[in-house]
Amino acid sequence: MQIPQVRTTLNIGILAHVDAGKTSLTERLLFDTGAIDRLGSVDGGDTRTDTGAIERQRGITIRSAVAAFTVGDTRINLIDTPGHSDFIAEVERALDVLDGAVLLVSAVEGVQAQTRVLLKTLRRLGVPTLVFVNKIDRAGARVGPLLDEIRRRLTPHVVPLADVRDAGTPRASVTPLPIDDPAVRERVARDLAEVDDTILAALVDGELPDAATVREALAARIGDGVLHPVLFGSALGGQGVAHLITTVRKFIPAAAKPEPSSSAGPIGTVFAVRRGPAGERIGFLRLYDGEVRPRQKVTFLRRDPDDGAAVPVTGRVTGVEVVGTRGEVARAGQIAEVRGVAGIRVGDRLGALRDGRARFAPPTLETVARAVRPGQGAALRAALLELADQDPLIHARPGPAGSTALLLYGEVQKEVLTATLAQEFGIQAEFGPSRVRCVERPVGTGAALEEMGPHSVTGLPATVGLRVEPGPPGSGRVFTYETERGALPRAFHQAIEDTVLDTLAGGGPDGWPVTDCQVTLVRSGFCAPVSVAGDFRTVTALVTRRAVEGAGTRVFEPVHSFEVEVPLDALAPVTARLASLGAEFGGTTGGGTSWLITGELTARRVRAMELALPGLTRGEGVWWSRVSGDRPLGPSGSAPQA
């Protein structure tokens, strides 16, 4: 039998709230298309995408994973993403490589807060998204009421493309709706009219567009990411899965070819990194243009976290394995595992760097990790730095007394990191209490000088004078010179600049990182051949701290923009609770079936509101929030706890 030639590659993300059935759906898709010969089970710990020992033990997805199957002339790469909000960074990285997404909603549990966060982000980025209602064969499954809930709580711009019979029983079945049927076509056209002016005009004129016109408009609006088909099925039972595959192939467009790169080389993004059997780093690369093959020399770019400059990482590829094939040459549209580039990290880019698009906010919790066994502090830091290459947002850095500080989204991450460190690195670690991560900004100008000579505090042959002053909001940490660049050997200049930036990141007078400031070297000197770079590092750290103290700083804490949807009779108690937590209200809308309250709340109060909401709303309230900026910390909280 002749195997059809693959003409199209689609990269599809499977997204949902925790326990909606993402991994089970991935297994079913692979099994039904012949990619695997046996269904794996989350409970059995033998699924194809949850390969990590901790994922199998906990039955949750922690790292994004890729699996592939082929239908006709289309190869579909499935990217299974975590559902737990603590691992939202994994979802964020997957968004960069998607042609489309399947968003799962449980027919039993319905729309969850995480579901709303995901679709808000997918719509903002214009990612074509299908909504798949899973678990229609479970007791308590709903169809009509759930569609109303999707339109009310998720988005009104949906169009059901299937009917369900015997929902909530093992006999549940799915029947695709034929657009050739005039009654079906009219229902679809009315949903389309909300987002398509041509269809709207036809209906206003009393005309029902023909089937071809409706199909064309449906494909266009789904491809734009403004309308979402709703499909039904069961990942475990297999109902509706064939219809899902057909709809993905029919309505998810392949990615358009990007603009030519000035480097005339390959263009791609590393969206995941894992460790190989020998501990080597393997990068998952989505290629948009060009080719990558073994023995090819490549240069990845990443942004410097301090000044945003492009930092090149050059290496020679030793191995390429295209996902879903045995090919060793990665081409546009494909995802490949790339080996041999030392230091490859998540977010590295082949071709020109692009301006980042805000998706999910960075983590706002900070904790400190310490090794339980004496003498393992350095090994713990090295392990966390390696894990930070797989998840850069944890931002591991040296902490006090040999500890390591890192950023987190939530407490579940601590549990997973503890297990990972023990199983993969043999290190027993413990984590301190989490606290909301604040920043300090200078409020004035400060200067300090340490001059070598008989009056030197350090006694080192190095002269350093620095001035610290406020910078524009969002400017980060900027280092400049008033001295001549050639006044010191290059190694001494580099030691000063690196130490200034490290000292600011390490914390100001109140212990928080100092940002949005400009530090200027106003005086320098050395004594040849006695002075060494280490002298300048020691002196610069001292002078930087003095200059910052002279400038004075103010602490700013992160603020969340929030939306909370509550039943009609819960408006008063919810607003009262928000007010008691110091919320600033933006507006209240609705009043028909529910109220939608918007505003801002400091990050350290968000968890308290999330815990209080179910009791105030009989479990019907829905909360969504994300970091939207910061504000000066009040006098009552110099070190807010999570």
Protein Blocks (a to p, Z undefined) as FASTA:
>chain_A
ZZdddfbdcdddddddehilpmmmmmmmmmmnopacbdcdfklopafklmbfklmmnopa
fbdcdddddehjbccddddddfbfklmmmmmmmmmmcfbdcddddfklopafklmmmmmm
mmmnopacddddehklbghiafklmmmmmmmmmomcbcdfbdcehehiakbccddddfkl
mklmmmmmmmmmmmpmklmmmmmnopacdfklmmmmmmmmmmnopaccdddddfknopok
lmmmmmmmmmmccdddddddfklpacdddfbdcddfkopacdddddfedcddehiacddd
dddfklopacddddddfbdcdehiabfbdcehiacddehiehiaehiagdjddddddfbd
cdfbdcddddfbghilmmmmmmmmmmmmmmmmnopaddeehiacdddfbfklmmmmmmmm
mmmnopacdddddddddddddfbdcdddddedjklfnlpacddddddddddehklpaddd
fbdfklpcfklmmmmmmmmmmmmmnopfkopacehiadddfbdcdddfkbcfklmmmmmm
mmmmmmmmmnopadddddddddddddfklmmmmmmmmmmnopacfbdcejjlmccddddd
dfklmmmmmmmmmmmnnopaccddddfbdcdddfklmbccZZ
